[in-house]
């Protein structure tokens, strides 16, 4: 039998979320971040739903190839940048821009042969991953401006580490304010568009929007603030992850369920067995009590999630039968609830869906 596990992608929700981003940042252009296969939703499906975006951000050149194969002409920014002459050739062929974050890339652009490419200059304002240190920005900008391998305006950008602590919140967002000041000081007087705001900053730091905003998870209806569901921001979930019951068994009191016997039945009860497990991308660390929906009504995981199966407490579902639908997250069950229970974030859950799951557009 084929497995009944499906990831239903709601393209109307993605379009709604893009429109909502525009209402929050009406003066900015929107670069839709579609890295990690569209945050696990399928790159082609995501990009097709986001075709009204002003540009796309990807992690790898191969993703740019897939977008161009759809016939879309918007700018594409490769976030990891280039590290070889072959990469530069592909960027030219794909008409894709690159982030420049390291002196070795400046050397390559100064020596480049062939058509120039568009560049975004990344500044490390406190995230401490990629980017030029603030006191090296002016030198890097001058070299990019003079390099024969560069064309067009150089976009000045950085990335926030803690923008999910909103401006004015009790935590007061100290790190984000510091990053904004570092960016302002490092780029003062330099020409070119500015870009800082990710999903959280779009919603919670309006002063950071600049010329380009770069939403990611928000486009797919995922919350950007711990403990606050995406619906509170007006976002709609873009994925419903679901399956069906394979069996309903009556188990006596005091019996132990699943691997390692981690959960014991408190009474004689009905246990549902659903066709889903960590082999499909459902988190193995989801503990007993993690919510699911059976026939649209709340139920709970019991026992340890295994590779192909999970067990569900059906005491409140006397009519549940094999074949009944189970929603794991999505419409009616916020993904953040499952992520919080499992000690992770919603982004990781959608990006962990495996290849054996059947994707369906709705």
C-alpha positions in Angstrom: 0.0 0.0 0.0 1.1 3.6 -0.6 1.7 5.6 2.6 -1.1 8.1 3.2 1.2 10.8 4.5 0.7 14.1 2.7 2.0 17.7 2.9 -0.7 19.9 1.4 0.6 23.3 0.3 -1.9 26.1 0.4 -0.7 28.5 -2.3 -3.5 31.0 -1.6 -2.0 31.3 2.0 1.4 32.0 0.6 0.0 34.8 -1.6 -2.0 36.1 1.4 1.2 36.2 3.5 3.1 38.1 0.8 0.4 40.7 0.6 0.5 41.0 4.4 4.2 41.6 4.3 3.6 44.4 1.8 1.2 46.1 4.2 3.8 46.1 6.9 6.6 47.4 4.6 4.7 49.4 2.0 7.7 51.5 0.9 10.1 48.5 0.5 10.7 46.0 -2.2 10.2 42.4 -1.2 12.8 39.7 -1.7 11.1 36.4 -1.0 13.5 34.0 0.7 12.9 30.5 -0.7 16.1 28.7 0.5 15.9 25.2 1.8 13.5 24.1 -1.0 11.1 26.9 -0.1 11.4 26.2 3.6 10.4 22.7 2.9 7.3 23.6 0.9 8.8 22.8 -2.5 10.8 25.5 -4.3 8.8 25.4 -7.6 5.5 25.5 -5.7 6.7 28.3 -3.4 8.1 30.5 -6.2 5.1 30.1 -8.4 2.9 31.3 -5.6 5.3 34.2 -4.9 5.7 35.3 -8.5 4.5 38.8 -7.5 7.6 39.2 -5.3 10.2 41.7 -6.4 13.1 39.2 -6.1 14.1 35.8 -4.7 16.8 34.8 -2.2 18.3 31.4 -2.4 21.1 29.6 -0.7 22.7 27.9 -3.7 23.2 28.5 -7.4 21.3 25.3 -8.2 18.2 27.0 -6.7 18.6 29.9 -9.1 18.7 27.4 -12.0 15.4 25.9 -10.8 13.8 29.4 -10.6 15.0 30.4 -14.1 13.6 27.1 -15.4 10.1 28.4 -14.4 10.5 31.3 -16.8 10.7 34.0 -14.1 12.8 37.1 -14.7 13.0 38.7 -11.2 16.4 39.3 -9.7 17.8 36.3 -7.7 20.3 36.7 -4.9 22.6 33.8 -4.0 23.1 34.2 -0.2 26.2 32.1 0.2 27.9 34.0 -2.6 30.5 32.6 -5.0 33.9 31.0 -4.3 35.2 30.1 -7.7 35.4 31.4 -11.3 33.0 28.7 -12.3 30.5 30.1 -9.8 30.8 33.5 -11.4 30.2 32.0 -14.9 27.0 30.4 -13.6 25.8 33.6 -12.0 26.3 35.5 -15.3 24.4 32.9 -17.2 21.6 32.9 -14.7 21.5 36.7 -14.4 21.8 36.2 -10.6 23.3 38.5 -8.0 25.7 37.5 -5.3 26.4 38.5 -1.7 30.0 39.5 -1.1 31.1 38.8 2.4 34.8 38.0 2.3 38.0 39.7 0.9 38.7 36.7 -1.3 35.6 37.5 -3.3 36.8 41.1 -3.8 40.0 39.7 -5.3 38.1 37.5 -7.7 35.8 40.4 -8.8 38.7 42.7 -9.4 40.3 40.1 -11.7 37.1 38.8 -13.3 36.7 38.4 -17.0 33.4 38.5 -18.7 30.1 40.3 -17.9 29.9 41.9 -14.5 27.3 40.8 -11.9 25.2 42.6 -9.3 26.5 42.5 -5.7 25.2 42.9 -2.2 27.8 43.9 0.4 27.2 42.1 3.6 28.2 43.7 6.9 28.7 41.9 10.2 26.9 44.1 12.6 26.7 41.5 15.4 25.5 38.2 14.1 29.1 37.0 13.6 28.6 34.6 10.8 29.3 36.1 7.4 30.2 39.7 6.5 32.8 42.4 6.6 33.7 44.0 10.0 32.3 47.5 10.3 35.7 49.1 10.1 36.4 47.3 6.8 33.1 48.3 5.0 34.3 51.5 3.3 37.4 49.8 1.9 35.3 46.9 0.7 32.7 49.2 -0.8 35.4 51.2 -2.7 36.9 48.1 -4.1 33.5 46.8 -5.2 32.7 50.1 -6.8 35.9 50.0 -8.8 35.9 46.3 -9.7 35.4 45.4 -13.3 33.3 42.4 -12.3 30.6 44.4 -10.6 27.6 46.2 -12.2 24.8 48.4 -10.9 24.1 49.7 -7.4 25.8 47.9 -4.6 23.2 47.0 -2.0 24.3 47.4 1.6 22.9 44.6 3.9 23.2 42.9 7.2 21.3 40.3 9.2 19.7 40.5 12.6 20.3 38.0 15.4 17.5 38.8 17.8 14.8 40.7 15.9 12.2 38.4 17.3 12.5 40.5 20.5 10.3 43.3 19.2 10.9 47.0 19.6 9.2 48.2 22.8 8.9 44.7 24.2 9.9 44.0 27.8 13.2 42.6 26.5 13.7 46.0 24.8 15.5 44.6 21.8 18.9 45.8 22.8 20.9 43.7 20.4 18.8 44.8 17.4 19.1 48.4 18.3 22.9 48.0 18.6 23.0 46.3 15.2 21.0 49.1 13.6 23.4 51.7 15.0 26.5 49.7 13.9 25.0 49.4 10.4 24.1 53.2 10.3 27.6 54.2 11.3 29.4 51.7 9.0 27.4 52.8 5.9 27.0 56.5 6.6 27.5 58.5 3.4 27.8 55.4 1.2 25.5 55.2 -1.8 23.2 52.3 -2.5 20.0 50.7 -1.3 19.8 49.2 2.2 18.5 45.9 3.4 18.3 44.5 6.9 14.8 43.3 7.8 13.9 39.6 8.0 10.4 38.3 8.8 10.6 39.3 12.5 12.0 42.8 11.8 9.3 43.4 9.1 6.6 42.8 11.8 8.4 44.2 14.8 11.0 46.8 13.8 9.4 49.1 11.2 12.4 51.5 11.3 14.6 48.7 9.9 12.7 48.2 6.6 14.9 50.2 4.3 14.8 49.7 0.5 14.6 45.8 0.6 12.9 43.5 3.1 13.7 39.8 3.1 10.8 37.7 4.5 11.2 34.0 4.8 9.2 32.0 7.3 6.4 34.6 7.5 5.6 33.9 3.8 4.9 30.3 4.8 2.7 31.2 7.7 5.2 30.5 10.5 5.5 32.6 13.6 8.6 34.7 14.2 8.1 35.1 18.0 8.4 32.3 20.5 5.1 31.7 22.3 3.0 33.6 19.8 1.3 31.8 16.9 1.5 33.1 13.4 -2.3 33.7 13.3 -1.8 36.5 15.9 0.0 38.4 13.1 -2.6 37.6 10.5 -0.4 35.0 8.8 -2.0 31.8 7.3 -0.3 28.4 7.4 1.0 27.3 4.1 1.4 23.6 4.9 -1.0 21.0 6.4 0.9 17.9 7.3 -1.4 14.9 7.6 -1.9 11.2 7.5 -4.5 8.5 8.5 -5.1 6.0 11.2 -4.0 2.5 10.2 -5.5 0.8 13.2 -7.5 1.3 16.4 -6.6 -1.1 19.2 -8.1 -1.6 22.7 -5.3 -1.8 25.2 -5.7 -2.9 28.9 -4.7 -0.8 31.9 -1.1 -0.8 32.9 0.3 -1.8 29.5 3.3 0.1 28.0 3.2 1.6 24.6 6.0 1.8 22.0 9.8 1.7 22.0 11.5 1.8 25.4 8.1 1.5 27.1 8.0 5.2 27.9 4.2 5.5 28.3 1.8 3.4 30.4 -2.0 3.2 29.9 -3.7 4.7 32.9 -6.9 2.6 32.2 -8.2 0.3 29.6 -8.4 2.5 26.5 -8.4 2.8 22.7 -5.0 3.5 21.0 -4.8 4.7 17.5 -1.9 3.9 15.3 -1.2 6.5 12.6 1.0 6.1 9.5 3.6 8.7 10.2 7.0 8.8 12.0 10.4 10.4 11.9 11.0 8.7 8.6 8.5 11.2 7.2 9.9 14.2 9.1 7.7 14.1 12.2 10.0 14.9 15.1 11.0 11.8 17.1 11.4 14.0 20.2 7.7 15.0 20.2 6.7 13.9 23.7 3.5 12.2 25.0 0.9 14.9 25.1 1.9 16.6 21.8 -1.4 17.5 20.1 -2.7 16.1 16.8 -6.2 16.3 15.3 -8.2 13.2 14.7 -11.3 13.9 12.5 -10.7 17.6 13.2 -10.8 17.2 17.0 -7.9 17.3 19.5 -6.1 14.2 20.5 -2.6 13.5 21.9 0.5 11.5 20.9 1.4 8.8 23.4 4.5 6.6 23.5 7.6 7.3 21.5 7.4 8.3 17.8 9.0 5.6 15.7 10.3 5.6 12.1 7.0 4.8 10.4 4.3 5.0 13.1 3.0 7.0 16.0 0.4 6.0 18.7 -2.5 8.3 19.7 -4.7 8.5 22.7 -8.3 8.0 21.4 -10.2 8.1 24.7 -12.0 11.2 23.5 -12.7 9.7 20.1 -15.0 6.7 20.6 -16.0 6.7 17.0 -12.5 6.9 15.5 -11.8 4.1 12.9 -9.0 3.0 10.7 -8.8 5.3 7.7 -9.8 8.4 9.6 -7.7 11.6 8.9 -5.0 12.8 11.3 -3.6 16.4 11.1 -0.1 16.7 12.5 0.1 20.5 12.0 -1.4 23.1 9.7 -5.0 24.2 9.4 -6.5 23.9 12.9 -3.3 23.1 14.7 -0.4 25.7 14.7 2.9 24.2 13.8 4.4 26.3 16.5 2.6 24.2 19.1 4.2 21.0 17.8 7.6 22.7 17.5 7.4 24.0 21.1 6.5 20.6 22.4 9.4 19.1 20.5 12.0 21.6 21.6 12.6 23.1 18.2 11.2 25.7 15.8 8.6 25.6 13.1 11.2 26.2 10.4 13.0 23.0 11.2 9.8 20.9 11.1 8.9 22.0 7.6 12.4 21.7 6.3 12.6 18.1 7.7 9.8 16.6 5.6 11.3 13.7 3.8 11.1 12.6 0.2 8.6 9.8 0.7 5.9 12.3 1.8 3.5 13.1 -1.0 3.2 16.8 -1.7 -0.2 18.2 -2.9 -1.1 21.7 -3.9 -4.4 23.1 -2.7 
